[in-house]
Structures are given as structure tokens and as C-alpha cells.
Amino acid sequence: MDRVLKALTPDQVKRYHADGGLAPVPVLTAQEVARYRACLEDFERESGTPIMRHPDRPTIWSKPHLLFTWVDAIVRHPAVLDVVEDIVGPNIRVFHTNIFVKEPHSPEFITWHQDGAYNGVAPPEVFTTWVALSAATPEMGCMRMLKGSHKHGLRVHVDKKSPGNLLSRGQQIERLEDAEVIDLALQAGEMSIHHSYAVHSSEPNRSSARRIGVMTTYVPTHCRYVGTGSARMRAALVRGRDDHGHFDDDPQPATDFGPAERAAHRASCERYIANVTSTQNKQLPNAVTVGA
């Protein structure tokens, strides 16, 4: 790597490339965590429902950076983007975001999968951050990752939708190699990062506290969508410049959950859903089976 690192140490970058992920990385102050969490929970009180049960469609916990200024602030936070830049370089777009909230004693979980199996982005210089607005411990169902699993490439996934699985189609890898499982445990204000080919999952929240996090998938601007869907994808340019033009721009929200923001969110999600969650685009053709 020729560029000067802004946030990570050389050892951290080396560990990310060796393991396929890294945690914890501090990014938010306690004051920022309190403010962003208050924004979320104020909205939930005003709307009368937890955000992941909100009735609006497309689901507002998907691509929420287009709906809420405080989520947009997180995905564009300089401390977050410095880490992203250390991995993928200075020209960065946001491909997707999610708010994931596991309520106390919630049975919800995420099966073993790879993000790259359904986002259809190449080359695979794509990775995801998970910014914690609460603690995320093993008891609370923090993200788990198979160490070094990104090195085996794209895996075959099957769709097995079941109650409690937070993934859109219940996509999962059925055969896993014998590898060390790393808990990417976090405290509020810390962040984990993982490669799009890293095999990861999470267990139910068995604690009495909410587990809250904002997940963002970042792509360097030279990446492109190469799946079978025909819609032109949208992504927000959050740092640097784009000399490639593979994505249409997503706008920044000016107000929280306003009419223009909801229209932009709907337009972007419709393209995303048409491509990424369509049954015709389950994975790229070179997926393999790994494990005994």
C-alpha cells in the first residue's frame, strides 16, 4: 500500500486482509452515540412503532441514509470514512445501508452468508462497516465471522426463509469449513468492518438491552454492478470523485423522513430490490462449495 494511512495502523490493515474483518475500531464519541440513538428513538416514539416494524414500504430500515439526516451523518462521518479510505482508497460510494435493531430477548438472527453473494458488485473490493449505537456482545447477538473465509471466494447459497431470519430471502451457506469463529464484539461508538466475501452471521439477542447498529456497504468508485438485474443502481458519493460513472447518484436528505426523502428512498430501493433481491440474481456464476 503506497498511500498514507489516516486511521488504521499497518498491523490493522494486515489483520483485515488476513482475517477478512476487523473489530473494534473506535469512531464515534459518547456524545455522538447519545445524539444519534436519541434521533432513532425519538422517531420511534413519534411513529408509535419500532423502526424495524414500521409499516412503510420499502422498509425504512433499508437504505435509511436516504431518509434520516442522522444516518447520513454516520455514513459520512470523517472517522468512519478515514477507515474506509485506508482499505479501499479515497473515492468512495455508499452502496447500501441498514439499521439493525435486535430487541431484548429477541429470537431474530442472521444465517451464515456472504454479502457478495447477492450484491452483485465487482471487483470484490467491497466491504461493510457496522457502527454500534449500543453494546453488541456475544450475548446480544453480535456479528460472528469465519476467520479467513473471504479467501475462498464466492460460495453457493440457498434460500431458506424462516421466521426470525432478518435476511430478505433467508439466504445461507449450508456447508462451512472448519475455521475459527471470531465474535466482532463492540461497545457503543465502536465499529467493525468485514470483506464482502467474509462468511458471517449473528445469533439472537439473549440480553435485556436493545442491540442497535448501522450497517453500511462501501464501494470504491471503480466498482460496478455486474448482476443479472437490468436496473441502473444508485449510490451516494461520500468522499473523493467518481471518474467511472457506474452508478447514478443518491441524494443527501435535507430533513428527516420528508416527502422528498421518502421519494428518493423509494426510487433507490426499487432499483436495489429489482436487482439484488430478485430470484434471478441469487449469486454470481462462479460461486463454489467449500467445507466438508
Secondary structure, DSSP 8 states (H G I E B T S, - for coil): --S--SSS-HHHHHHHHHHSEEEEEE-S-HHHHHHHHHHHHHHHHHHTS-GGG---SS-TTBSGGGT-HHHHHHHT-HHHHHHHHHHH-S-EEEEEEEEEEE-TT---BEEEE-THHHH-EESS--EEEEEESS-B-TTTT-EEEETTGGGG--B--EE---TTB-SSS-EE-S---S--EEE--B-TTEEEEEETT--EEE----SSS-EEEEEEEEEETT-EE-SS--S--EEEEEES--SS--SEE----SSTT-HHHHHHHHHHHHHHHHHHSSGGGSS-TT-B----
